[in-house]
Each structure stands twice: as structure tokens, then as C-alpha cells.
């Protein structure tokens, strides 16, 4: 399985099936978005209840995104 659009939408594919253009969200991005819905509320609670510096908060947000895309990559791999 490749990273095709997660929802039906206008898309253009090459003859080999690779995606050229799509107006929809990719499956990988969809999986990452679903993961962030679970992970980020906990991160926000930590931020609200802390005295973290802005620099640390930005790093925490970046790490959260990296974790979500790692989970999305694992989900994409599991679909093969």
C-alpha cells in the first residue's frame, strides 16, 4: 500500500500508480492527525501546569509531531 489519499477526492496518478496530485489528505497525514488527537492533550496539560520556557515548549511540540509521524509510518508499514 502506498500513501494514497485517505478520502475519496480528485487525484491524478502516473501509469505506475504513484500519486501525482491530490486535493485530499494523505493516508500517512491522516494517521498522524489521529495520533496527535490522542497524544497532544497530554502535552498541553504538561505545558499548562508548568513553567517551561518557550524554547522547551517548541521542542516538546516538535517531539510530539515526530512521535505522531513515527506512529503513522508504523501504521503505513503494517498495511503492507
KELO-505614 format. One line per 10 residues: number of its first residue (from 1); for each residue x, y, z of N, C-alpha, C, O. Coordinates in Angstrom, 3 decimals, m for minus. Layout:
<rs>
NUM> X Y Z X Y Z X Y Z X Y Z ~ ...
</rs>
This chain:
<rs>
1> 0.844 m1.185 0.000 0.000 0.000 0.000 0.888 1.247 0.000 1.873 1.326 0.735 ~ 0.527 2.196 m0.821 1.286 3.436 m0.841 0.539 4.504 m0.057 m0.449 4.218 0.618 ~ 1.008 5.700 m0.150 0.445 6.808 0.625 m0.651 7.515 m0.167 m0.569 8.718 m0.413 ~ m1.677 6.761 m0.565 m2.769 7.320 m1.352 m3.642 8.231 m0.492 m3.518 8.227 0.733 ~ m4.521 9.007 m1.118 m5.411 9.874 m0.343 m6.273 9.065 0.625 m6.716 7.963 0.300 ~ m6.503 9.611 1.798 m7.270 8.911 2.823 m8.759 8.909 2.520 m9.471 8.008 2.964 ~ m9.240 9.880 1.785 m10.663 10.002 1.478 m10.833 10.177 m0.022 m9.936 10.692 m0.690 ~ m11.953 9.761 m0.552 m12.171 9.976 m1.991 m12.060 11.464 m2.335 m12.647 12.319 m1.673 ~ m11.302 11.742 m3.376 m11.099 13.118 m3.793 m10.513 13.111 m5.196 m10.165 12.056 m5.727 ~ m10.409 14.268 m5.781 m9.778 14.368 m7.091 m8.302 14.034 m6.955 m7.606 14.594 m6.107
11> m7.833 13.131 m7.781 m6.424 12.749 m7.750 m5.979 12.369 m9.156 m6.765 11.886 m9.970 ~ m4.704 12.600 m9.415 m4.103 12.221 m10.682 m2.956 11.266 m10.363 m2.101 11.565 m9.529 ~ m2.947 10.121 m11.031 m1.921 9.110 m10.808 m1.109 8.890 m12.079 m1.627 9.032 m13.186 ~ 0.181 8.538 m11.915 1.010 8.104 m13.037 0.538 6.725 m13.476 m0.251 6.084 m12.781 ~ 1.019 6.268 m14.627 0.662 4.933 m15.116 1.098 3.839 m14.147 0.475 2.780 m14.081 ~ 2.178 4.097 m13.389 2.651 3.087 m12.434 1.899 3.139 m11.106 2.211 2.379 m10.190 ~ 0.913 4.030 m10.996 0.085 4.104 m9.790 0.561 5.090 m8.742 m0.101 5.260 m7.719 ~ 1.694 5.745 m8.970 2.163 6.724 m7.995 1.350 8.011 m8.114 0.960 8.420 m9.208 ~ 1.109 8.623 m6.991 0.294 9.826 m6.920 1.049 11.032 m7.468 2.190 11.280 m7.079 ~ 0.422 11.781 m8.365 0.997 13.000 m8.914 0.430 14.211 m8.192 1.171 15.113 m7.801
21> m0.887 14.227 m8.016 m1.562 15.381 m7.422 m2.832 14.906 m6.747 m3.524 14.020 m7.247 ~ m3.125 15.499 m5.618 m4.364 15.172 m4.917 m4.854 16.388 m4.153 m4.060 17.186 m3.655 ~ m6.161 16.519 m4.065 m6.734 17.599 m3.263 m7.061 17.113 m1.851 m7.576 17.879 m1.037 ~ m6.767 15.859 m1.560 m7.110 15.298 m0.250 m5.888 15.082 0.625 m4.747 15.212 0.180 ~ m6.152 14.754 1.864 m5.095 14.453 2.825 m4.567 13.043 2.559 m5.327 12.143 2.203 ~ m3.266 12.865 2.734 m2.690 11.539 2.505 m3.040 10.620 3.674 m3.386 11.075 4.765 ~ m2.943 9.337 3.422 m3.222 8.359 4.469 m2.249 8.545 5.633 m2.649 8.473 6.795 ~ m0.982 8.781 5.328 0.036 8.981 6.373 m0.297 10.201 7.229 m0.215 10.142 8.456 ~ m0.674 11.315 6.579 m1.040 12.517 7.325 m2.295 12.277 8.167 m2.402 12.777 9.287 ~ m3.234 11.518 7.627 m4.453 11.197 8.382 m4.105 10.404 9.640 m4.604 10.703 10.725
31> m3.247 9.394 9.493 m2.849 8.602 10.657 m2.134 9.475 11.695 m2.370 9.330 12.895 ~ m1.266 10.377 11.237 m0.549 11.265 12.159 m1.522 12.207 12.863 m1.377 12.478 14.055 ~ m2.506 12.700 12.128 m3.505 13.591 12.738 m4.317 12.867 13.803 m4.624 13.433 14.853 ~ m4.660 11.623 13.529 m5.408 10.849 14.526 m4.555 10.597 15.767 m5.060 10.633 16.889 ~ m3.268 10.342 15.567 m2.367 10.107 16.693 m2.212 11.365 17.542 m2.175 11.280 18.770 ~ m2.120 12.527 16.905 m1.937 13.776 17.656 m3.159 14.077 18.512 m3.044 14.714 19.559 ~ m4.330 13.621 18.070 m5.545 13.811 18.873 m5.440 13.098 20.219 m6.027 13.537 21.208 ~ m4.697 12.009 20.251 m4.518 11.246 21.486 m3.349 11.794 22.304 m3.453 11.930 23.523 ~ m2.254 12.104 21.647 m1.017 12.484 22.329 m1.019 13.937 22.794 m0.595 14.221 23.914 ~ m1.487 14.861 21.959 m1.296 16.278 22.254 m2.056 16.795 23.476 m1.535 17.675 24.161
41> m3.259 16.299 23.791 m3.898 16.792 25.024 m3.034 16.593 26.269 m3.023 17.447 27.156 ~ m2.316 15.479 26.342 m1.411 15.253 27.477 m0.270 16.250 27.469 0.144 16.741 28.519 ~ 0.236 16.549 26.285 1.315 17.536 26.158 0.813 18.908 26.595 1.509 19.627 27.311 ~ m0.393 19.272 26.166 m0.953 20.570 26.567 m1.134 20.663 28.074 m0.870 21.710 28.666 ~ m1.580 19.580 28.701 m1.710 19.573 30.162 m0.367 19.821 30.835 m0.282 20.573 31.806 ~ 0.683 19.188 30.317 2.024 19.389 30.869 2.464 20.844 30.718 3.064 21.417 31.628 ~ 2.166 21.430 29.574 2.552 22.822 29.322 1.803 23.767 30.256 2.397 24.677 30.835 ~ 0.496 23.548 30.401 m0.327 24.425 31.250 0.091 24.375 32.708 0.013 25.379 33.415 ~ 0.536 23.207 33.160 0.871 23.016 34.570 2.368 23.150 34.827 2.892 22.541 35.760 ~ 3.050 23.928 34.020 4.498 24.029 34.164 4.967 25.471 33.997 4.203 26.380 33.674
51> 6.235 25.620 34.230 6.896 26.898 33.976 7.938 26.726 32.881 9.008 27.333 32.935 ~ 7.627 25.898 31.887 8.570 25.628 30.809 8.857 26.896 30.024 7.995 27.762 29.872 ~ 10.077 26.989 29.531 10.437 28.122 28.662 9.767 27.925 27.299 9.394 26.813 26.927 ~ 9.628 29.016 26.579 9.057 28.935 25.233 9.871 28.006 24.338 9.313 27.262 23.532 ~ 11.180 28.054 24.484 12.056 27.194 23.687 11.766 25.718 23.975 11.704 24.902 23.055 ~ 11.589 25.383 25.248 11.291 23.997 25.613 9.915 23.583 25.099 9.742 22.447 24.658 ~ 8.948 24.470 25.148 7.599 24.170 24.651 7.629 23.869 23.157 6.970 22.937 22.698 ~ 8.388 24.652 22.399 8.513 24.419 20.954 9.139 23.045 20.714 8.686 22.307 19.839 ~ 10.167 22.697 21.475 10.803 21.385 21.328 9.833 20.267 21.694 9.806 19.231 21.029 ~ 9.051 20.459 22.724 8.058 19.471 23.139 7.011 19.261 22.044 6.601 18.130 21.782
61> 6.589 20.331 21.420 5.625 20.229 20.321 6.237 19.497 19.127 5.581 18.668 18.497 ~ 7.482 19.805 18.824 8.170 19.144 17.715 8.316 17.650 17.987 8.068 16.831 17.101 ~ 8.709 17.297 19.185 8.841 15.888 19.542 7.486 15.185 19.423 7.423 14.043 18.966 ~ 6.423 15.840 19.821 5.079 15.262 19.698 4.750 14.966 18.240 4.216 13.903 17.922 ~ 5.067 15.901 17.360 4.807 15.697 15.932 5.649 14.550 15.377 5.156 13.738 14.595 ~ 6.910 14.484 15.779 7.788 13.406 15.324 7.246 12.051 15.781 7.238 11.093 15.008 ~ 6.801 11.970 17.019 6.227 10.725 17.535 4.993 10.339 16.727 4.828 9.173 16.369 ~ 4.138 11.291 16.441 2.917 11.009 15.674 3.232 10.512 14.275 2.592 9.577 13.793 ~ 4.209 11.122 13.616 4.577 10.643 12.280 5.293 9.298 12.355 5.192 8.506 11.417 ~ 6.002 9.019 13.424 6.599 7.685 13.596 5.503 6.634 13.729 5.600 5.547 13.159
71> 4.470 6.964 14.480 3.329 6.053 14.599 2.634 5.884 13.253 2.259 4.773 12.879 ~ 2.464 6.979 12.530 1.836 6.914 11.209 2.669 6.047 10.263 2.117 5.259 9.496 ~ 3.986 6.189 10.316 4.856 5.358 9.478 4.689 3.882 9.820 4.656 3.032 8.931 ~ 4.584 3.583 11.116 4.376 2.195 11.538 3.030 1.670 11.040 2.922 0.514 10.632 ~ 2.010 2.521 11.076 0.706 2.102 10.577 0.754 1.864 9.067 0.139 0.922 8.568 ~ 1.477 2.708 8.345 1.616 2.523 6.907 2.331 1.204 6.624 1.953 0.475 5.707 ~ 3.354 0.900 7.402 4.117 m0.335 7.221 3.244 m1.560 7.527 3.338 m2.585 6.853 ~ 2.404 m1.438 8.544 1.520 m2.552 8.924 0.489 m2.853 7.851 m0.027 m3.969 7.788 ~ 0.185 m1.889 7.015 m0.801 m2.082 5.951 m0.266 m2.886 4.777 m1.040 m3.365 3.948 ~ 1.058 m3.039 4.699 1.664 m3.744 3.546 1.348 m5.223 3.588 1.771 m5.970 2.706
</rs>
